[in-house]
Amino acid sequence: MNQDEQTDALVIGAGPAGLMAAERLAAAGNRVLIVDAKPSAGRKFLMAGKSGLNLTMDMEPEPFTARYWRGADRMAPLIGAFGPARVQDWARDLGQEVFTGTSGRVFPRAMKASPLLRAWLGRLSASRVTLRTRWLWTGRDGAAETFETPGGPRRVAARATVLALGGASWARLGSDGAWADALAADGVPLAPFAPSNVGFRVNWSPAMAKHFGAPVKSVTLSAGGRSLPGEFVLSAHGVEGGGIYALTPELRNSAALTLDLAPGRSAEDVGNRLKRPRGKTSLSNHLRKTLGFSPVKTALLRECAPDALGDPSAIGRALKTLALPLAGPRPIDEAISTAGGVVWDALDDGLMLKSRPGTFCAGEMIDWDAPTGGWLITGCLATGLRAGDAAAAWLSSA
């Protein structure tokens, strides 16, 4: 193996959490080396911004943090230090103006992630931060972190190390969770990975095939005692989209999913409307004329409540509490994010591993869980900032 390389700070993982940690370490005057297994930095970040980079929400830190599904109590002080307002200021400091949409979501004016990432990498380079790609972390050997690189095995000994290795979804972009075995072997306690913000499988009948890709709008979804308005999309594999993702914690725990396909109307009102004479009009057209139903809503009714079709009152009741049987989540690699990873009790308040002094964790590899809509990116930035600041303080006190 090649001779050890020495540096003040080593950051493993060049996603938002790792880049933020590197920036804070460099600002404190440290020599920083960032390494990433992929050919370029921020690959999942770039993918997240392909349809519009939702950086954060226009909310105060406290209600923002309350939306975290797991780890909210430990995330609260981190979001308090680097929450939605500071995320917006940070983007502006990189020359990327932001705007707030009607739903409160905050986006860069350019919408895409690439201009923001280019500006960020440029600022890091100007701070004498070194980035090396195609360096795959393989674990620790004594005081050095080990890597497989295009030039062969390498070792890096750092006075402080930040691990920002991502979760366990979107392996092709670098988040494959492979790091878990190495940390577990070192005795670091981990929570099992679980898919989050993910679609769920449905065993559709052949009749549903013509509706794959169709959005189901103006619907209320309920699971595990929680209800919310939203929409979702039918696919050959099942259901996906914002309304499904928002119920991740309940659906992941096998809660039943029910749909109100006629929100704002009572079952009695729906039944009475359907009792109007329809002559030779088909049920589909009758539902369209009386309730404004799309073909996909009618198809869901036929699929999930066939026994109700002959009775208007029964249809009214079915449309208000339509049970959609799920067959479990889609594979974890298809999930937008994951829960699980390094448990909070393994970390101190600075996100340093208690069992490995001088090694810090940041980003999705920590066991927190949140919805899409800015919570994920903000969480990665906030944990990266905390880990970077704590690592810098560690170095200054050594």
Summary of the structure (lengths in Angstrom):
residues: 398
radius of gyration: 24.5
end to end distance: 28.5
largest distance: 85.8
contacts: 1398
relative contact order: 0.19
helix: 38%
strand: 26%
